[in-house]
Amino acid sequence: MADRLRVACVQINSSGSKADNLERMEGLVARAAATGADLVLLPEKWNGFGSHEILQEVAEPLEGGETVAAMSRWAQSHGITLVGGSIAERREGRDKLSNTCVVFDADGDVVAVYRKIHMFDVEVGGHVYRESESEEPGEGPVACEVEGWGLGLTVCYDLRFPELYRILAVEGAELVTVPAAFTLYTGKDHWELLLRARAVENQCYVAAANQWGVHAEGKASYGRSMIVDPWGVVVAQAPDEDAVVSAELERAHLERVRRALPSLANRQPAAYTWPAEV
């Protein structure tokens, strides 16, 4: 069991061109691996971001998909665990796409697949977002083990649903990843606040790789990709550009926090009965 884990987050301003995004991301992953990272996290919908039409154009199946093949190759060539952000996945027999995060081990093999549960259907900052028009929600939480660490998987809007993070913590997550395209409007007030809250509540590390800058239709992402420790301290944060940030995670620090303030151990599950109307 590894006592330390070096994590790198990649930040990008993705275009609507899959070829362009793949080329740029290949260089950014190489930069991330060069930091000595054991695990590299990519942002949400990094291989093509924009309108419904763009998502339909860049969507692909996991089996035989160009983006999945590229991520597998990068993981193997750099000898890293790659948490592949998310991509628009086309699934046979389904009308809508899935917003899917695929995790690869250092051999390039798929070790976990998570499909975003919560659809971003909101009106904020003068823009309308309706993910459910193009996508369908995933079936449930996904946790796995990578590099000897418990890993919980989430995507972007999931960050606003603390019950998902608590389930992942109870299932053994020591690190939760958040690939995102968090909006500029909400990000300036809520991004760091929510990431630190999820880390403190669940006494785990949180790594968040965000899109940044202006995209199609004038929509903008906040950036400021970051890594937060179990005490809620921001240990790495990206500038407003295509970037890589990294930090070393220490299991001893996580265990000290959990011993000193044992809120996870002091849970009372039998008392948490959901109201009938929920």
C-alpha positions in Angstrom: 0.0 0.0 0.0 1.5 3.3 -1.1 1.8 5.9 1.7 2.3 8.7 -0.8 0.6 9.5 -4.1 1.6 12.3 -6.5 -1.4 13.7 -8.3 -1.5 16.1 -11.2 -4.5 17.9 -12.6 -4.6 19.1 -16.2 -6.5 22.2 -17.2 -7.5 23.1 -20.7 -9.8 25.3 -22.8 -11.2 22.7 -25.1 -12.5 23.6 -28.6 -15.1 21.8 -30.7 -12.4 20.0 -32.6 -11.6 16.5 -31.3 -8.4 16.3 -33.4 -7.2 19.6 -31.9 -8.1 18.7 -28.4 -6.4 15.3 -28.6 -3.2 16.8 -29.9 -3.1 19.5 -27.2 -4.0 17.0 -24.4 -1.3 14.6 -25.4 1.3 17.3 -24.7 -0.4 18.3 -21.4 -0.5 14.7 -20.2 3.3 14.4 -20.9 3.8 17.6 -18.9 1.8 16.1 -16.0 3.7 12.8 -16.1 7.0 14.8 -16.1 6.0 16.2 -12.6 6.5 12.6 -11.3 2.7 12.1 -11.0 1.4 8.6 -10.2 -2.1 9.7 -11.1 -3.1 12.3 -13.7 -6.7 13.8 -13.9 -8.2 15.4 -17.0 -11.2 17.8 -17.1 -14.8 17.2 -18.1 -15.6 16.8 -21.9 -12.0 17.7 -22.8 -12.1 16.0 -26.2 -14.9 18.3 -27.4 -16.8 21.0 -25.6 -19.7 23.0 -26.7 -23.2 22.7 -28.2 -25.4 19.7 -28.5 -24.2 19.3 -32.1 -20.6 19.3 -31.1 -21.2 16.7 -28.4 -23.0 14.5 -31.0 -20.0 14.9 -33.4 -17.3 14.0 -30.9 -19.2 11.3 -29.0 -17.8 7.8 -29.3 -18.2 4.3 -27.8 -15.8 3.1 -25.2 -15.0 0.0 -27.2 -12.9 1.1 -30.2 -13.3 4.8 -29.5 -10.4 7.1 -30.7 -10.2 9.0 -27.4 -10.3 5.9 -25.2 -7.5 4.4 -27.3 -5.5 7.6 -26.9 -5.9 7.7 -23.1 -5.0 4.0 -22.8 -1.9 4.6 -24.8 -0.9 7.7 -22.7 -1.4 5.8 -19.5 0.8 2.9 -20.7 3.5 5.0 -22.3 3.9 7.2 -19.1 3.3 4.4 -16.6 0.6 6.4 -14.8 -3.0 5.9 -13.6 -5.0 8.2 -15.9 -8.4 9.4 -14.7 -9.7 10.4 -18.1 -11.9 13.4 -17.1 -15.0 12.7 -19.0 -16.1 12.3 -22.6 -19.4 12.1 -24.4 -20.1 8.4 -24.7 -22.3 6.8 -27.3 -24.0 3.6 -26.1 -25.6 1.1 -28.3 -29.4 1.1 -28.2 -29.6 4.4 -26.3 -31.0 7.7 -27.7 -29.0 9.9 -25.4 -25.3 10.2 -24.6 -23.5 9.5 -21.3 -21.0 11.9 -19.7 -18.4 9.2 -18.9 -15.2 9.0 -16.8 -12.9 6.1 -17.6 -9.9 5.2 -15.4 -6.9 3.5 -16.8 -4.0 1.8 -15.0 -0.4 2.0 -15.9 -0.8 -0.9 -18.3 -3.5 1.0 -20.2 -6.3 -1.2 -19.0 -9.7 0.1 -18.0 -10.1 -0.3 -14.2 -13.3 1.7 -13.7 -16.1 3.5 -15.6 -18.3 6.2 -14.0 -21.2 7.9 -15.7 -22.2 11.3 -14.4 -25.3 11.0 -12.2 -26.5 14.6 -11.9 -27.5 16.5 -15.0 -26.7 20.2 -15.1 -30.2 21.7 -16.0 -30.0 25.3 -14.8 -30.1 29.0 -15.9 -27.2 31.0 -14.6 -25.2 34.0 -15.7 -27.5 34.7 -18.5 -27.0 31.3 -20.1 -29.3 28.2 -20.2 -27.7 24.8 -19.6 -29.8 21.7 -20.4 -27.6 18.6 -20.2 -30.6 16.3 -20.1 -31.5 17.2 -23.6 -28.3 15.4 -24.9 -27.4 13.1 -22.0 -28.8 10.6 -19.6 -27.8 10.2 -15.9 -25.6 7.3 -14.7 -26.8 4.5 -12.6 -24.9 5.0 -9.4 -21.7 5.8 -7.5 -18.3 4.2 -8.5 -15.3 3.7 -6.2 -12.2 1.7 -7.0 -8.6 1.2 -5.9 -5.7 2.7 -7.8 -2.0 2.8 -6.8 -3.0 1.4 -3.4 -5.4 4.3 -2.7 -9.2 4.3 -2.5 -10.6 6.5 -5.3 -14.1 7.9 -5.7 -15.3 9.2 -9.0 -17.5 12.2 -9.6 -18.0 14.8 -12.5 -18.6 18.5 -12.2 -22.3 19.2 -11.1 -22.0 16.1 -8.8 -20.0 18.4 -6.5 -23.2 20.0 -5.3 -24.6 16.7 -3.9 -22.9 15.8 -0.6 -24.7 12.5 -0.2 -22.7 11.1 -3.2 -19.4 12.1 -1.6 -20.4 10.6 1.7 -21.2 7.3 0.0 -17.8 7.3 -1.7 -16.1 8.0 1.7 -17.9 5.2 3.4 -16.9 2.9 0.6 -13.3 3.8 1.3 -12.4 6.8 -0.9 -9.3 8.6 0.3 -9.2 10.7 -2.9 -12.2 11.9 -4.9 -11.6 13.3 -8.4 -13.7 16.0 -9.9 -13.3 16.6 -13.7 -15.3 19.7 -14.5 -16.4 22.5 -16.7 -17.6 24.6 -13.8 -19.1 27.8 -15.1 -17.4 31.2 -14.6 -20.5 32.6 -13.1 -20.9 30.0 -10.4 -17.2 29.2 -10.1 -16.2 32.5 -8.7 -18.4 32.0 -5.7 -18.8 28.3 -5.3 -15.9 26.3 -6.8 -13.3 26.5 -4.1 -16.0 26.6 -1.4 -17.6 23.4 -2.5 -14.3 21.5 -3.1 -13.0 22.4 0.3 -16.3 21.5 2.0 -16.4 18.1 0.3 -12.8 17.5 1.5 -13.5 18.5 5.1 -16.8 16.7 5.4 -15.4 13.4 4.2 -11.8 13.8 5.5 -10.3 13.0 2.1 -8.2 14.6 -0.6 -10.1 16.2 -3.5 -8.5 16.7 -6.9 -10.4 18.9 -9.4 -9.4 19.4 -13.0 -11.5 22.2 -14.6 -12.0 23.7 -18.1 -11.1 27.4 -18.3 -11.9 30.3 -20.6 -14.6 31.1 -23.1 -16.2 28.3 -25.2 -18.8 28.2 -27.9 -21.9 30.4 -27.6 -20.1 32.7 -25.2 -20.2 30.3 -22.3 -17.2 30.4 -20.0 -15.5 28.0 -17.5 -13.9 29.1 -14.3 -10.6 27.2 -14.3 -8.6 27.3 -11.1 -8.1 23.6 -11.1 -7.0 22.6 -7.6 -6.0 19.9 -5.1 -7.4 20.1 -1.6 -6.2 18.2 1.5 -8.5 16.5 4.1 -8.2 19.6 6.4 -9.6 21.8 3.6 -6.3 23.4 2.7 -5.7 24.2 -1.0 -2.3 22.6 -1.7 -2.2 23.4 -5.5 -4.1 25.7 -7.8 -3.9 26.5 -11.5 -3.5 29.9 -13.2 -6.0 31.0 -15.9 -4.4 29.2 -18.8 -3.8 25.7 -20.1 -1.8 24.3 -17.2 -0.8 21.4 -15.0 -0.7 21.5 -11.2 0.4 18.7 -8.9 0.8 17.8 -5.3 1.9 14.9 -3.1 -0.8 13.2 -1.1 0.2 11.6 2.2 -1.9 8.9 3.8 -0.3 9.7 7.2 -1.7 13.2 7.0 -5.2 11.9 6.1 -5.1 9.4 9.0 -4.0 12.2 11.4 -6.9 14.3 10.4 -9.3 11.4 10.9 -7.9 10.6 14.3 -7.8 14.2 15.6 -11.4 15.0 14.5 -13.2 11.7 14.0 -16.3 12.9 12.3 -16.5 9.9 9.9 -16.1 7.5 12.9 -18.7 9.4 14.8 -21.4 8.9 12.2 -24.8 7.6 13.4 -26.3 5.9 10.3 -29.3 4.5 12.1 -30.5 8.1 12.9 -30.4 9.3 9.3 -33.8 8.3 8.1 -34.8 10.0 4.9 -38.2 11.8 5.0 -41.0 9.8 3.3 -41.4 12.4 0.6 -37.8 12.2 -0.6 
